């Protein structure tokens, strides 16, 4: 899959030349891979947007390519086209389309909001896809390389008028595999001017995810400076507190425990459920609360708290 995705030319991607992609070699969770280009074409269609068919196509793509939190090989083939559809297609579906791209490019989390799991991207090398018997991590790598090859499409979306798009863009950019200083710097610059709480936390977690995977030794101090500053907005302190816990193995300082367990922090739970990293931890709500519990009391079951 990594070879196949890497061989897709710029002309094929930009021209939506689906017929030059070997979809038939890679089934999705519910059927043959050659069904995917038709759904992509519907999602991109202006007429389909007006009739609601674009919504149905996106739902079908989500079901076929990201079943129960896991991804599948043909999903990586769809990534370059999904990115272009998100850029030029229906603005109303842009954020959801971007989230699908990001989810194809990360491991199955199964509600893992722990310090080790929240920002995890790579899959266990021994984990195989049930339909193709290929290593699942190879698919994730292929999707991430496709994302990285199209960073030029993503950078303008950091300042999109829709906060949901800005948040989803951070989620996708966190999967980049190269140009990390440029990507991280762009996210940090956006954080300086961002005023939406959900996007602020998304930017912080994206920066932390890149730093964690690429071993940026300066990132823990950056995160600590944010959460320990009482002059910062509460959501920035909360997001940075979670980021710091994911970046280090040190015990949580009393000051951070006080911040994260304060009743006022819990009041941000519903709002921050829209942060892409937090929603999968508890899909029906309570993602922030679950993360804080797992990170601060990892050996105590949630229902015992």
Secondary structure, 3 states (H helix, E strand, C coil): CHHHHHCCCHHHHHCCCHHHCCHHHCCCCCCCHHHHHHHHHHHHCHHHHHHCHHHHHHHHHHHHHCHHHCCCHHHHHHHHHHHHHHHHCCHHHHHHHHHHHHHHCCCCCCCCCCCCCCCCCCCCCCCECCCCCCEHHHHHHHHHHHHHHCHHHHHHHHHCCCHHHHHHHHHHHCCCCCCHHHHHHHHHHHHHHCCCHHHHHHHHHHHHHHHHHCCCCCHHHHHHHHHCCCCCCHHHHHHHHHHHHHHCCCCCCHHHHHHHHCHHHHCCHHHHCCCHHHHHHHCCCCHHHHHHHHHHCCCCCHHHC
